[in-house]
Amino acid sequence: MDLAQTQRIIKNTLQDLQKDELFITQLQGENREKTFASVEEILTTTDKIIKSYIRVSKDDGRIVRIPAYRIQHNNIAGFYKGGIRFNESVNEEEVENLAVLMTLKNALHDLPFGGAKGGVVVNPNDYSDRELNFISKKYVQRFAPDLGPTHDIPAPDMGTNEKIMDWMVGEYKTIHPGQNYLGAFTGKSVDNGGAKGRREATGKGTFFSYFWLLHEWIGKQKSLHFNEVDKVHKTQYEKLKSLYKKHVDEEEITIAIQGFGNVGSVAALEAYASKELKHRVVAVSDHNVTLYNPNGINIPGLITYQNKNGHLPESKGELENIGVYADIKGRGDILTLDVEVLILAAAERQITDKNMRAIKAELLVEGANAPIDAAADQYLNEKGKIIIPDILANAGGVMVSYLEWKQDRITQFFTNEETLREMSMQMTQSCEKVFNDYFERKLEGIRYTCYLHATKKLFTLLYKQGKLF
């Protein structure tokens, strides 16, 4: 989903809410029409776009200037919140779209945050630690007036990690002596006020959203009734029941994971180690290769290699050295493999109108942000594929970021078990309301259902806080 597509879904949900006579009954007639038009204007535009150029002194003596962004979409639900990514594909429209998605994600999960996002146009693999440290500190210097624990709270994203967050919070502390600084950034190291379990949270939450739908929701459904016009819902429901039957019969569900970073590798390990829902992880990929073995892949062995080398093995010799057996394919091949479940944990726009007809997986989980574009999303949904969208599936990270921000304010630190328990409880509540609503009300898509809940929450807050006069 790009920015225009995201805005279009927001508009569609607001149009449907306007027709719902039970939603904010005080608004009637012309006043109702004007109020909804105002909310549409607010939610499809952005509060603040900040762009700067970071001047970096390279190790070889060259000076480069790198574009950097911080975009704050909306803070009606709470302080701005969103990650900072270091990636050479970063651009203003991408960052703005991700900021909008953060607003919707936090609203969907009832987190007390608004939406923001940051980005630096840089490939971190091309820079030394000294250079990355310099970029991180310069980023904070450039955007310091617009950041803070009670204003805008960044976190890690693609290309950044706890080390970079530690550098950034250190620079924030230098710029703001004597002020509360720990809660200014989340995703920090545990020694520096970070939450235990934060690094794994997005991957665990991504897997949990799928696990809960199949193991908990479908497993406890008695039966749902579908009319002739509910063909898509019926097809999706029957596919979920079929996958659940494999669980009952103690058969393995085949699963592939695109992306083997913090999200993908954790989700792959969750599937590999799951005892309650058996899986056979037949393929994983990163930015270089796809590794495929129809009999299953040794995920712990790959994680050990990845942690040491920063990428998956790229040759038969490297695979043999670590006792992993797999065929080596092109990095994009993972998308069209004959598997039952596909977790997308790489980057945006991976499935488009160019490859959507070749997708064989019946259930897709968006661990990354916006990996399926609008045309592919509509096509796959109409074919009866089940898509668990990004704002539902990958919210584990921001949920744990909220706990980190909270513990930094009250200096009461959560254990790893407490952190994961809180995340699981929150994900359960979110999944329950979305999947119940989607299947019982026969709404037009799971993504649409998520957006409907989010815009309803944001509309209510704007109305209650008197922002629509």
C-alpha positions as CSV (number, residue, x, y, z in Angstrom):
1,M,0.0,0.0,0.0
2,D,1.4,3.4,-1.0
3,L,0.3,6.7,0.5
4,A,-2.6,7.3,-2.0
5,Q,-3.9,3.8,-1.4
6,T,-3.8,4.1,2.3
7,Q,-5.6,7.4,2.1
8,R,-8.2,5.9,-0.1
9,I,-9.0,3.1,2.4
10,I,-9.4,5.8,5.1
11,K,-11.9,7.7,3.0
12,N,-13.8,4.5,2.3
13,T,-14.1,3.6,6.0
14,L,-15.3,7.1,6.8
15,Q,-17.9,7.0,4.1
16,D,-19.3,3.8,5.6
17,L,-19.1,5.2,9.1
18,Q,-21.1,8.2,8.0
19,K,-23.9,5.8,6.8
20,D,-23.9,4.0,10.2
21,E,-26.8,5.7,12.0
22,L,-25.7,4.2,15.3
23,F,-22.3,5.9,15.2
24,I,-22.3,9.3,16.9
25,T,-26.1,9.8,16.7
26,Q,-25.7,13.5,17.7
27,L,-24.4,14.3,14.3
28,Q,-27.3,14.6,11.8
29,G,-28.0,16.0,8.3
30,E,-25.7,18.7,6.9
31,N,-23.8,18.9,10.2
32,R,-22.9,15.2,9.9
33,E,-21.7,15.6,6.4
34,K,-19.5,18.6,7.2
35,T,-18.0,16.8,10.3
36,F,-17.1,13.7,8.3
37,A,-15.5,15.8,5.6
38,S,-13.4,17.5,8.3
39,V,-12.3,14.2,9.7
40,E,-11.3,13.0,6.3
41,E,-9.3,16.1,5.8
42,I,-7.5,15.6,9.1
43,L,-6.7,11.9,8.7
44,T,-5.6,12.1,5.1
45,T,-3.2,15.0,5.7
46,T,-0.1,15.2,7.9
47,D,0.7,17.5,10.8
48,K,4.3,18.1,10.1
49,I,7.0,17.1,7.5
50,I,10.5,17.9,8.5
51,K,13.4,17.3,6.1
52,S,17.1,18.0,6.7
53,Y,20.4,17.1,5.2
54,I,23.0,15.4,7.4
55,R,26.6,16.4,6.7
56,V,28.8,13.4,7.2
57,S,32.6,13.2,7.2
58,K,33.5,9.8,5.8
59,D,36.5,7.7,6.9
60,D,38.2,8.3,3.6
61,G,38.0,12.1,4.0
62,R,35.1,12.8,1.7
63,I,32.1,14.9,2.8
64,V,28.6,13.7,1.9
65,R,25.2,15.2,2.6
66,I,22.4,12.7,3.3
67,P,18.7,13.4,3.2
68,A,16.9,12.7,6.5
69,Y,13.2,12.9,7.5
70,R,10.9,13.0,10.5
71,I,7.2,13.1,9.6
72,Q,4.5,13.5,12.3
73,H,1.1,12.5,11.0
74,N,-1.4,12.8,13.9
75,N,-1.3,12.9,17.7
76,I,-5.0,12.9,18.7
77,A,-4.5,9.6,20.4
78,G,-1.2,10.5,22.2
79,F,2.4,11.4,21.6
80,Y,3.8,10.8,18.1
81,K,5.4,7.4,17.9
82,G,7.3,5.6,15.1
83,G,10.5,4.1,14.0
84,I,13.6,5.5,12.2
85,R,14.9,3.5,9.3
86,F,18.3,3.7,7.6
87,N,17.8,2.5,4.0
88,E,18.9,3.8,0.6
89,S,15.3,3.6,-0.7
90,V,13.9,6.0,1.9
91,N,11.9,8.9,0.4
92,E,9.4,11.4,1.7
93,E,6.2,9.7,0.4
94,E,7.3,6.3,1.9
95,V,8.0,7.9,5.3
96,E,4.7,9.8,5.3
97,N,2.8,6.6,4.4
98,L,4.5,4.8,7.2
99,A,3.6,7.6,9.6
100,V,-0.1,7.3,8.6
101,L,0.1,3.5,9.2
102,M,1.5,4.1,12.6
103,T,-1.4,6.4,13.5
104,L,-3.8,3.7,12.4
105,K,-1.9,0.9,14.1
106,N,-1.8,2.6,17.5
107,A,-5.5,3.4,17.2
108,L,-6.4,-0.2,16.2
109,H,-4.6,-1.6,19.3
110,D,-5.8,1.2,21.7
111,L,-2.2,2.3,22.4
112,P,-1.9,5.9,23.7
113,F,0.2,7.1,20.8
114,G,-0.2,8.9,17.6
115,G,1.8,8.2,14.4
116,A,5.2,9.4,13.1
117,K,8.1,7.9,11.2
118,G,11.7,8.8,10.4
119,G,14.2,7.9,7.8
120,V,17.7,8.5,6.5
121,V,18.7,7.8,2.9
122,V,21.7,5.6,3.7
123,N,22.7,1.9,3.4
124,P,24.1,1.1,6.8
125,N,26.3,-1.7,5.2
126,D,28.2,1.0,3.4
127,Y,29.2,2.9,6.5
128,S,31.6,2.2,9.4
129,D,30.5,2.3,13.0
130,R,32.1,5.7,13.4
131,E,30.2,7.0,10.5
132,L,26.9,5.5,11.7
133,N,27.5,7.0,15.1
134,F,28.0,10.4,13.5
135,I,24.9,10.0,11.4
136,S,22.8,9.0,14.4
137,K,24.0,11.9,16.5
138,K,23.5,14.4,13.7
139,Y,19.9,13.1,13.2
140,V,19.1,13.9,16.8
141,Q,20.7,17.3,16.5
142,R,18.7,18.1,13.4
143,F,15.3,17.0,14.8
144,A,15.8,17.6,18.6
145,P,13.2,20.3,18.9
146,D,10.6,17.9,17.5
147,L,11.5,14.9,19.6
148,G,11.1,14.0,23.3
149,P,9.4,11.6,25.7
150,T,6.2,13.7,25.8
151,H,6.2,14.8,22.2
152,D,7.6,12.3,19.6
153,I,9.3,9.0,20.6
154,P,11.3,7.2,17.9
155,A,12.2,3.5,17.8
156,P,14.3,1.2,15.6
157,D,13.1,0.2,12.2
158,M,14.7,-1.2,9.0
159,G,18.5,-0.7,9.2
160,T,18.5,0.5,12.8
161,N,18.9,-1.4,16.1
162,E,19.3,-1.0,19.8
163,K,22.9,0.3,19.3
164,I,21.8,3.2,17.2
165,M,18.9,3.9,19.6
166,D,21.5,4.0,22.5
167,W,23.6,6.5,20.5
168,M,20.6,8.6,19.8
169,V,19.3,8.7,23.4
170,G,22.9,9.6,24.5
171,E,22.9,12.6,22.1
172,Y,19.4,13.6,23.2
173,K,20.7,13.6,26.8
174,T,23.6,15.8,25.9
175,I,21.3,18.3,24.1
176,H,18.8,18.4,27.0
177,P,20.8,18.2,30.3
178,G,18.7,17.6,33.4
179,Q,15.6,16.5,31.5
180,N,14.0,13.1,31.3
181,Y,15.8,11.4,28.5
182,L,15.3,7.6,28.7
183,G,11.7,7.7,27.4
184,A,12.8,9.9,24.4
185,F,13.6,6.7,22.4
186,T,12.5,3.1,22.7
187,G,14.1,-0.1,21.4
188,K,17.2,0.7,23.5
189,S,19.5,-1.9,25.0
190,V,18.3,-3.4,28.3
191,D,21.3,-1.9,30.1
192,N,20.3,1.5,28.8
193,G,16.6,1.4,29.9
194,G,15.3,-0.8,27.1
195,A,12.6,-3.4,27.6
196,K,13.4,-7.1,27.8
197,G,12.0,-8.9,24.8
198,R,11.8,-5.7,22.6
199,R,14.0,-7.0,19.8
200,E,12.0,-10.1,19.3
201,A,8.6,-8.5,19.9
202,T,7.7,-7.7,16.3
203,G,8.6,-11.2,15.0
204,K,6.8,-12.9,17.9
205,G,3.7,-10.7,17.5
206,T,3.7,-11.4,13.7
207,F,3.7,-15.1,14.3
208,F,1.2,-14.8,17.2
209,S,-1.4,-13.0,15.0
210,Y,-1.4,-16.0,12.6
211,F,-1.2,-18.6,15.4
212,W,-4.1,-17.0,17.3
213,L,-6.3,-16.9,14.3
214,L,-5.7,-20.6,13.4
215,H,-5.2,-22.2,16.8
216,E,-7.5,-20.1,19.1
217,W,-10.1,-18.5,16.9
218,I,-10.9,-21.2,14.3
219,G,-10.4,-23.9,16.9
220,K,-13.2,-22.4,19.1
221,Q,-15.7,-21.5,16.4
222,K,-18.8,-23.7,16.3
223,S,-20.0,-22.8,12.8
224,L,-20.6,-19.7,10.8
225,H,-23.4,-19.3,8.3
226,F,-22.7,-17.7,4.9
227,N,-25.2,-16.5,2.2
228,E,-24.7,-16.8,-1.5
229,V,-23.0,-13.4,-1.6
230,D,-20.5,-14.3,1.0
231,K,-18.4,-16.6,-1.2
232,V,-15.1,-15.0,-0.3
233,H,-15.7,-15.2,3.4
234,K,-16.9,-18.8,3.1
235,T,-13.8,-19.7,1.0
236,Q,-11.5,-18.1,3.5
237,Y,-13.3,-19.7,6.5
238,E,-13.1,-23.2,4.8
239,K,-9.4,-22.7,4.1
240,L,-8.8,-21.9,7.8
241,K,-10.8,-24.9,8.9
242,S,-8.7,-27.1,6.5
243,L,-5.5,-25.8,8.0
244,Y,-6.8,-26.3,11.5
245,K,-7.7,-29.9,10.6
246,K,-4.0,-30.5,9.8
247,H,-3.3,-29.4,13.3
248,V,-5.9,-31.8,14.7
249,D,-4.5,-34.6,12.6
250,E,-0.9,-33.6,13.9
251,E,0.2,-32.9,10.3
252,E,2.8,-30.1,9.6
253,I,1.7,-26.9,8.0
254,T,4.2,-25.7,5.3
255,I,5.5,-22.2,5.8
256,A,7.9,-19.8,4.2
257,I,9.4,-16.6,5.5
258,Q,10.5,-13.7,3.3
259,G,13.1,-11.7,5.2
260,F,15.5,-13.0,7.8
261,G,16.2,-9.9,9.9
262,N,14.8,-9.1,13.4
263,V,11.2,-9.9,12.3
264,G,11.6,-12.8,9.9
265,S,14.2,-14.8,11.8
266,V,12.2,-14.6,15.0
267,A,9.0,-15.6,13.2
268,A,10.8,-18.5,11.5
269,L,12.1,-19.7,14.9
270,E,8.6,-19.4,16.5
271,A,7.2,-21.6,13.7
272,Y,10.1,-24.0,13.8
273,A,9.8,-24.5,17.6
274,S,6.0,-24.3,18.0
275,K,4.7,-27.4,19.8
276,E,1.0,-26.4,19.8
277,L,0.8,-25.9,16.0
278,K,3.2,-28.0,14.0
279,H,5.0,-26.4,11.1
280,R,7.6,-27.4,8.5
281,V,9.6,-24.3,7.6
282,V,10.5,-25.1,4.0
283,A,12.0,-21.8,2.8
284,V,13.5,-18.5,4.1
285,S,15.1,-15.6,2.2
286,D,17.0,-12.4,2.6
287,H,18.2,-9.7,0.2
288,N,20.5,-12.1,-1.6
289,V,19.0,-15.6,-1.7
290,T,16.1,-17.9,-1.1
291,L,16.9,-21.2,0.7
292,Y,14.4,-24.0,0.0
293,N,14.1,-27.6,1.3
294,P,10.6,-29.2,1.0
295,N,11.6,-31.5,4.0
296,G,12.3,-28.5,6.2
297,I,15.2,-26.2,7.1
298,N,17.3,-26.1,10.3
299,I,16.3,-22.6,11.4
300,P,18.5,-22.4,14.6
301,G,21.6,-23.2,12.4
302,L,20.7,-20.4,10.0
303,I,20.2,-17.9,12.9
304,T,23.6,-18.7,14.3
305,Y,25.2,-18.1,10.9
306,Q,23.1,-14.9,10.3
307,N,24.1,-13.5,13.7
308,K,27.8,-14.0,12.8
309,N,27.8,-13.0,9.2
310,G,24.9,-10.6,8.8
311,H,23.3,-12.6,5.9
312,L,22.1,-16.1,4.9
313,P,24.6,-18.6,3.4
314,E,25.0,-18.1,-0.4
315,S,26.7,-21.3,-1.4
316,K,26.4,-25.0,-1.0
317,G,29.8,-25.0,0.8
318,E,28.6,-22.5,3.4
319,L,25.4,-24.5,4.0
320,E,27.3,-27.8,4.4
321,N,29.7,-26.2,6.9
322,I,26.8,-25.4,9.3
323,G,24.8,-28.6,8.6
324,V,22.0,-27.0,6.8
325,Y,20.6,-28.6,3.7
326,A,18.7,-26.5,1.1
327,D,18.5,-25.5,-2.5
328,I,19.7,-22.0,-3.3
329,K,17.2,-20.0,-5.4
330,G,16.8,-16.3,-6.3
331,R,15.7,-14.0,-3.5
332,G,12.3,-13.4,-5.2
333,D,11.5,-17.0,-5.7
334,I,10.2,-17.4,-2.1
335,L,7.0,-15.5,-3.0
336,T,5.7,-18.0,-5.4
337,L,6.6,-21.3,-3.7
338,D,3.9,-23.9,-3.2
339,V,3.4,-23.4,0.6
340,E,0.3,-22.9,2.8
341,V,1.5,-19.9,4.8
342,L,3.8,-17.1,3.7
343,I,5.1,-14.5,6.2
344,L,6.3,-11.3,4.5
345,A,9.0,-9.7,6.7
346,A,11.2,-7.9,4.2
347,A,10.1,-4.6,2.7
348,E,7.3,-2.7,0.9
349,R,5.6,-3.6,-2.4
350,Q,6.8,-7.2,-2.6
351,I,3.5,-8.5,-4.1
352,T,2.1,-6.4,-6.9
353,D,0.0,-6.8,-10.0
354,K,3.1,-8.2,-11.7
355,N,3.4,-11.4,-9.5
356,M,0.0,-11.6,-7.6
357,R,-1.3,-14.4,-9.9
358,A,1.6,-16.6,-9.1
359,I,1.1,-16.5,-5.3
360,K,0.2,-20.1,-4.1
361,A,0.1,-19.5,-0.3
362,E,-3.4,-19.5,1.1
363,L,-2.6,-17.4,4.2
364,L,-0.3,-14.4,4.1
365,V,1.0,-12.5,7.1
366,E,2.4,-8.9,6.7
367,G,5.3,-8.8,9.2
368,A,6.8,-5.9,7.1
369,N,5.0,-2.6,6.4
370,A,3.0,-2.5,3.2
371,P,4.4,-5.5,1.4
372,I,1.3,-6.0,-0.7
373,D,0.0,-3.2,-2.9
374,A,-3.6,-2.3,-3.4
375,A,-4.2,-4.2,-6.7
376,A,-2.7,-7.4,-5.3
377,D,-4.5,-7.1,-2.0
378,Q,-7.9,-6.9,-3.8
379,Y,-7.0,-9.7,-6.2
380,L,-5.8,-12.1,-3.5
381,N,-8.7,-11.3,-1.2
382,E,-11.2,-12.0,-4.1
383,K,-9.5,-15.3,-4.7
384,G,-10.2,-16.3,-1.1
385,K,-6.6,-15.8,0.2
386,I,-6.4,-14.8,3.9
387,I,-4.2,-11.7,4.5
388,I,-3.4,-10.6,8.0
389,P,-2.4,-6.9,7.4
390,D,0.5,-5.1,8.7
391,I,-1.3,-2.8,11.2
392,L,-2.6,-5.9,12.9
393,A,0.2,-8.4,12.5
394,N,3.4,-6.4,13.2
395,A,2.3,-4.3,16.1
396,G,4.2,-6.3,18.7
397,G,7.1,-3.9,18.5
398,V,5.1,-0.8,19.3
399,M,3.2,-2.6,22.1
400,V,6.5,-3.5,23.8
401,S,7.8,0.1,23.0
402,Y,4.8,1.4,25.0
403,L,5.9,-0.8,28.0
404,E,9.5,0.5,27.6
405,W,8.3,4.1,27.5
406,K,6.2,3.4,30.6
407,Q,8.9,1.7,32.6
408,D,11.3,4.5,31.8
409,R,8.9,7.0,33.3
410,I,8.1,5.0,36.5
411,T,11.5,3.2,36.8
412,Q,9.8,-0.1,37.3
413,F,11.3,-2.7,34.9
414,F,9.3,-5.5,33.4
415,T,10.7,-9.1,33.1
416,N,10.9,-10.8,29.7
417,E,7.9,-13.0,30.7
418,E,5.8,-9.9,31.8
419,T,6.6,-8.1,28.5
420,L,5.6,-11.0,26.3
421,R,2.5,-11.7,28.4
422,E,1.3,-8.1,28.0
423,M,2.0,-8.2,24.3
424,S,0.1,-11.5,23.9
425,M,-2.9,-10.2,25.8
426,Q,-3.0,-7.0,23.7
427,M,-2.6,-8.9,20.5
428,T,-5.4,-11.3,21.5
429,Q,-7.8,-8.4,22.2
430,S,-7.0,-6.8,18.8
431,C,-7.2,-10.1,16.8
432,E,-10.5,-11.0,18.5
433,K,-12.3,-7.8,17.6
434,V,-11.0,-7.8,14.0
435,F,-11.6,-11.4,13.1
436,N,-15.0,-11.5,14.8
437,D,-16.1,-8.3,13.1
438,Y,-14.8,-9.4,9.7
439,F,-16.4,-12.8,9.6
440,E,-19.6,-12.0,11.4
441,R,-20.4,-8.8,9.7
442,K,-19.0,-10.0,6.3
443,L,-16.9,-6.9,5.8
444,E,-15.0,-6.4,2.6
445,G,-11.6,-7.4,3.8
446,I,-9.5,-7.9,6.9
447,R,-7.4,-4.9,6.1
448,Y,-10.6,-2.8,5.7
449,T,-11.9,-4.1,9.0
450,C,-8.7,-3.0,10.7
451,Y,-8.9,0.5,9.2
452,L,-12.5,0.7,10.1
453,H,-11.8,0.1,13.8
454,A,-8.8,2.6,13.7
455,T,-10.7,5.4,12.0
456,K,-13.7,4.9,14.3
457,K,-11.4,5.3,17.3
458,L,-9.7,8.4,15.8
459,F,-13.0,10.0,14.8
460,T,-14.3,9.5,18.3
461,L,-11.3,11.1,19.9
462,L,-11.4,14.1,17.5
463,Y,-15.1,14.6,18.3
464,K,-14.8,14.1,22.0
465,Q,-11.8,16.5,22.3
466,G,-13.6,19.2,20.4
467,K,-11.3,19.2,17.4
468,L,-14.1,19.3,14.8
469,F,-15.5,22.8,15.3
